């Protein structure tokens, strides 16, 4: 049986490599927004501000108003695109 001596430098190098490996595995994927602003929704659906307003008024697309900004759930937009009601 052969004996190997491990130094503090070896442990530091191992720690660095281990942390890099863990970061690569756990690296957060591109964060997907849960709430979108009006401009983002219009761009996604390729619609005008008036059309988006009509979707709000007739209840086709739910929204939340905070201050002067309107926010839309990505889940509701996805359902709308799939043909179902949000």
C-alpha positions in Angstrom: 0.0 0.0 0.0 1.4 3.3 -1.0 1.0 6.4 1.2 0.3 9.8 -0.3 0.9 13.0 1.7 -1.8 15.7 1.2 -0.7 19.3 1.8 -2.8 22.3 2.6 -2.2 23.5 -1.0 -3.7 20.2 -2.3 -6.8 20.8 -0.1 -7.2 24.3 -1.3 -6.9 23.2 -5.0 -9.4 20.4 -4.3 -11.8 22.9 -2.7 -11.5 25.3 -5.6 -12.2 22.5 -8.1 -15.1 21.2 -6.1 -16.7 24.6 -5.8 -16.4 25.2 -9.5 -18.0 21.9 -10.3 -20.9 22.6 -7.9 -21.4 26.0 -9.4 -21.5 24.5 -12.9 -24.2 22.0 -11.8 -26.3 24.4 -9.7 -25.7 27.4 -12.0 -29.1 29.1 -12.3 -30.6 28.8 -15.7 -31.9 31.9 -17.4 -34.5 33.2 -15.1 -38.0 33.3 -16.5 -40.1 36.2 -15.5 -43.4 35.3 -13.8 -44.9 38.8 -14.4 -44.6 40.8 -17.6 -45.2 44.5 -18.3 -47.6 45.7 -21.0 -44.8 46.4 -23.5 -43.4 42.9 -23.1 -46.8 41.4 -23.6 -47.5 43.5 -26.7 -44.1 42.4 -28.1 -44.7 38.8 -27.3 -48.2 38.7 -28.8 -47.3 41.2 -31.6 -50.4 43.3 -30.8 -51.1 47.0 -30.5 -51.7 48.9 -27.2 -55.4 49.1 -28.2 -55.7 45.4 -28.7 -54.1 44.7 -25.3 -56.6 47.1 -23.8 -59.5 45.3 -25.4 -58.1 42.0 -24.0 -58.1 43.5 -20.6 -61.6 45.1 -20.9 -63.3 42.0 -22.2 -61.6 39.8 -19.5 -59.7 37.7 -22.0 -56.4 38.6 -20.2 -56.2 39.1 -16.5 -53.9 41.8 -15.1 -52.7 43.4 -11.9 -52.2 47.1 -11.6 -49.5 48.3 -9.3 -49.1 52.1 -9.2 -49.5 53.1 -12.8 -48.0 49.9 -14.3 -50.0 46.9 -15.4 -48.6 43.4 -15.0 -49.7 40.2 -16.7 -48.9 36.6 -15.6 -46.8 34.6 -18.0 -49.0 31.6 -17.3 -52.1 33.5 -18.4 -50.4 34.6 -21.6 -49.3 31.1 -22.4 -52.8 29.8 -21.9 -54.2 32.5 -24.2 -51.7 31.5 -26.9 -52.7 27.8 -26.5 -56.3 28.8 -27.1 -57.6 28.4 -23.6 -58.9 31.0 -21.2 -56.5 32.2 -18.5 
